[in-house]
Amino acid sequence: MAVEFVLIPMGTRLTANGEGQPFEISSNSTRTFLCSMEITDQMEQESVDISVWGSANGEDFGKMPLLKMPQRFYRGETRQVLDLSLKPEIRFIRAKYDLTRWGRVAPHPMFVLGFRVIEIPAFTAQTAAR
């Protein structure tokens, strides 16, 4: 059964840069995840950057993200694969988000979105036979 981690709950209103809480992934067998960001509301003249950060201890998330989602400006869904199979030291992940606004109407950016990662199950001969 695939495991899902909701790094930013769906419908979260973001108006400033920030980061989500850490989730432990050490028990996941494949360590390969489908990351999905869905924007349901936004203003014009702004962008959002979401990245996934990893940690061995849940405290120090380093200086470089494990994955950067493509920068987005409008509503819709964006998916990308995160493969941590060659990084066994990573036991925790969390999302970080950066917002940028260049318009003159409102002083702060605003996005309503959600971001989750779902473990991709291992491909086996039994799965292929179905």
N, C-alpha and C positions, 0 to 999 in steps of 0.2 A: 504494500500500500504506500503510495507516494505521500510524503510529508510536506506540509505547506507552512511557511512562515510569513506572517503579515508584518512586514517591516514598517509600512505606513498604512494604517487602516483606511479603507475606502471611504471617501467623503471627507477626508481631513482637509481643512482649510489652512493653507500655508501662506503666511504674509512676511516671513523673515527667514533667513538662513537657519539651519539647525540640523539635528541628527536624531535618529530613532534609538530605541533601546536595543541592547545586544541580545542575540539569540544563539543558544548553543547548538552547534551542528555536528558535534563529534560522533554522535551515534548514527548518523546517516551513512548508509552503505555505499552509495554511488558517488556521493560528494559532487554531483553534477545537478545544476538547478536551472529551471526556466524562470527568468526574471520577467515580470510583467508590470508595466506602469500604465495606469489608465487615468487620463485627465478628463474630468467631467465638467469643469468650468474654469474660465480664465478671462483676463482682460486683454486688450490689445497692447502691443508694444512692450512685451515682456517675455522672459524665457525662464525655463527651469532646467537645472542640471542635477541628476540624481546619480549617486555613486554608491557602490557597495565596498565596505571596508572590513578587513579581517584582523583577528587577534588570536594569540595563543592563550592569553589569560583573561580576556574579557575587560581588560583595563587599557592596555596600550594598543591602539589601532594603527600605529605607524604613520608614515608620511605620504604613502601612495595608496590609492584605492586598488582593490582587486579587479573592479569593473566600473566603467563609466557608461551609463546609458547615453544614447544620442540626445543632444540638446533638443528640447521641444518648446514650441511656441503656442500650440493650439490643442484643442480637444482631440482625443483619440487614444488608441492603445499602442504601446511599443513593447516589443519583446526582444530578449537577448539571452544567450546561454552563458552561465557562469560555471566553469569547470575547475573544481578545487581538488581533483583526484591526485594531482602531483604536488599538492601543498598540504601534507598531513599535519603540519604544525598548526594550521588554522583550525581553531575550535569554536570561535564565535564570529558572527557577522552582524553588521548593522548598516543602515542606510544613512547617507548624508545628503542634504539637499541645499542647493544654492540658487537663489532667485535673483533675477536682474530685471530692472524696469528702466526704460528710457523714454517713456511717454511723459506728457505734461499734465494730463488730466488728474490722475491720482498720484500721490507721492510714494505709495508702497505697492509692490507687486502682490498679486493674489492668484493662487491656483487652488483648485479643489481636485484632489487626486487620491489615488491609492497605489501602493507598491508592494508586491508580494513575490516570493520565490517558492517554487514548487520543485521538489526533488524529481529528477527524471529517473524512472526505474531502469535497472540494468536490462539490457537486451539479451535474451537467451534463446536457445533453439526452440524451447517450448512456446515462447512468446511468438516466434516467427511462424510456427506451425498453425497457430489459431487463425 
